[in-house]
Amino acid sequence: MTAMHADELQNLLVRIDERVKAIQEDIREINVARRCASHHVKIRTLERLVWGCLAGLAGIGARMVFEAWRP
């Protein structure tokens, strides 16, 4: 590979890296702009429902194990 060819490749890689960084920044800005308080509340409510269901299932499972071991 010649020095000129290597320099061209290096310049190309630098330009690609800069473009990728610019795209990442654009995506970050879009994600920040799309954040909505109502979506955050809905997601938090869904998380609480899921954890509540898991806690209920764990309680039922513990009771079943307790009843199975009970004489």
N, C-alpha and C positions, 0 to 999 in steps of 0.2 A: 504494500500500500504506500503510495507516495505521500509526501508531507502535505501537498495541496489537497489531496483526497481526504486525508485525515482531518485537516482543518475544516473542510466542507462538512464532513460528518459531525464534527464537534459543534459547528455553528448550527447545524440542523437539530442536533439533540438539545442545544440550549433553547432554540426557538420552540421546540416541542414542549420542553419543560415549562417554559413561560406560559405557553398556551394552556397547558393542563392546569397550572396554578390559577390562571384567570378563570377557567371553567369551574374549578372547585370553589373559587370565591363567589362566582355568580350563583352557583347552586346553594351555597351557604346563605346568601342574601335572599334567595327565593324561599328557602326553608324558614328563615326568620320572618319574612313577610307573611307567610301562610299560617303562622301560629295563631291560634284563635283561643280565647279564654273558654268559650263554650265547649270546644273540642277537648280542652284540658280537663274540664269538669266531667265530661262524658267518659273520658278514659279513666279518670280517677274513680268514678262510680263503678265502671266495669271491673276495675282492679279490685275494688272492695267486694264486689259480688263474687268474683272468682275466689278470693281469699276466704270469704265467708263460707262458700260452698266447700272448699277444701277443709276448712276447720270443722264444718259439720260432718263431712265424710270421715275425718280423722276421729271425731267423737263417736260416731256410729261404729267404726272399726274397733276402737278401744273398748266400747261397751260389749261388742260381740266377743272379743277376746276375753274380756272379764267374765262374761256369762259362760263361755266355753270352759274356763278354768274353775269356775265355781262348782263346788260339790253338790 
